[in-house]
Amino acid sequence: MGRGRAKAKQTKVARKIKYSSGGTDLERLRRDMGVGAATAGTGAEDIGDAAERAESDTES
């Protein structure tokens, strides 16, 4: 018992972080995660190409 106040504070802080519209530095995040500028895309192009190759393999 007695954890209610601590949990409420954690929830408040988590909501503040989640919904804050602060300036997220995406370039710094990429550097921190080790993602280069060339690989910074979403990868949707690669997924589309793979799907097309899979379809052509099943047709032949």
C-alpha positions in Angstrom: 0.0 0.0 0.0 1.0 3.6 -0.3 2.2 3.3 -3.9 -0.7 5.4 -5.3 1.1 8.8 -5.1 4.3 7.5 -6.7 2.4 5.8 -9.5 0.4 9.0 -10.1 3.5 11.0 -10.4 5.1 8.5 -12.8 1.9 8.6 -14.9 1.9 12.4 -14.9 5.6 12.5 -16.0 5.0 9.9 -18.7 2.0 11.8 -20.1 4.0 15.0 -20.1 6.8 13.4 -22.1 4.5 11.6 -24.5 2.3 14.5 -25.3 4.7 17.4 -25.1 5.2 19.2 -28.4 8.8 20.0 -27.6 11.4 20.3 -30.3 12.5 16.7 -31.0 15.9 16.8 -32.8 15.4 14.0 -35.3 18.9 14.5 -36.7 20.5 14.0 -33.3 18.3 11.0 -32.7 19.6 9.4 -36.0 23.2 10.1 -35.0 22.6 8.6 -31.5 21.1 5.5 -33.0 23.9 5.1 -35.6 21.7 5.6 -38.7 23.4 7.2 -41.6 21.7 9.7 -43.9 21.6 7.2 -46.7 19.7 4.7 -44.6 17.4 7.2 -42.9 14.5 6.4 -45.2 11.5 4.4 -44.1 12.4 1.3 -46.1 9.0 1.3 -47.9 10.7 1.2 -51.3 12.6 -1.9 -50.3 9.5 -3.6 -49.0 7.7 -2.8 -52.3 10.5 -4.2 -54.4 10.6 -7.4 -52.3 6.8 -7.8 -52.7 7.1 -7.4 -56.5 9.9 -10.0 -56.7 7.9 -12.4 -54.6 4.9 -12.0 -56.9 6.9 -12.5 -60.0 8.5 -15.6 -58.5 5.1 -17.2 -57.8 3.8 -16.4 -61.3 6.5 -18.3 -63.1 
